[in-house]
């Protein structure tokens, strides 16, 4: 019985750790996407400002 209890406990821990790992991987993906969107928006804004300034000088 003790072996069954230990095996069950280890199995539960493995499942919990797999879920935590999967959640962490998804969080990294989500945060990377959010960062890239913010970065692209910043680049777009900067390009628009440069273009607008260039047109104003003409």
C-alpha positions in Angstrom: 0.0 0.0 0.0 2.9 2.4 0.8 4.3 1.9 -2.6 0.9 2.7 -4.2 0.6 5.9 -2.1 4.1 7.0 -3.1 3.5 6.2 -6.8 0.2 8.1 -6.7 1.8 11.1 -5.0 4.7 11.2 -7.5 2.2 10.9 -10.3 0.1 13.8 -9.0 3.3 15.9 -8.6 4.4 15.1 -12.1 1.0 16.2 -13.5 1.1 19.4 -11.4 4.6 20.2 -12.7 3.6 19.5 -16.3 0.6 21.8 -16.0 2.8 24.5 -14.4 5.4 24.1 -17.2 2.7 24.3 -19.9 1.2 27.4 -18.3 4.6 29.1 -18.1 5.3 28.3 -21.8 1.9 29.8 -22.8 2.6 32.9 -20.7 6.0 33.4 -22.4 4.2 33.1 -25.8 1.5 35.6 -24.8 4.0 38.1 -23.3 6.3 37.8 -26.3 3.4 38.6 -28.6 2.3 41.6 -26.5 5.9 42.9 -26.5 6.2 42.6 -30.2 2.9 44.3 -30.9 4.0 47.2 -28.6 7.4 47.4 -30.3 5.8 47.5 -33.7 3.4 50.2 -32.7 6.3 52.3 -31.4 8.2 51.8 -34.7 5.2 52.7 -36.7 4.6 55.9 -34.7 8.2 56.9 -35.0 8.1 56.4 -38.8 4.9 58.5 -39.0 6.6 61.3 -37.1 9.6 61.2 -39.3 7.5 61.2 -42.4 5.3 64.1 -41.1 8.3 66.1 -40.2 9.9 65.6 -43.6 6.7 66.6 -45.4 6.4 69.7 -43.2 9.9 70.8 -44.2 9.1 70.6 -47.9 
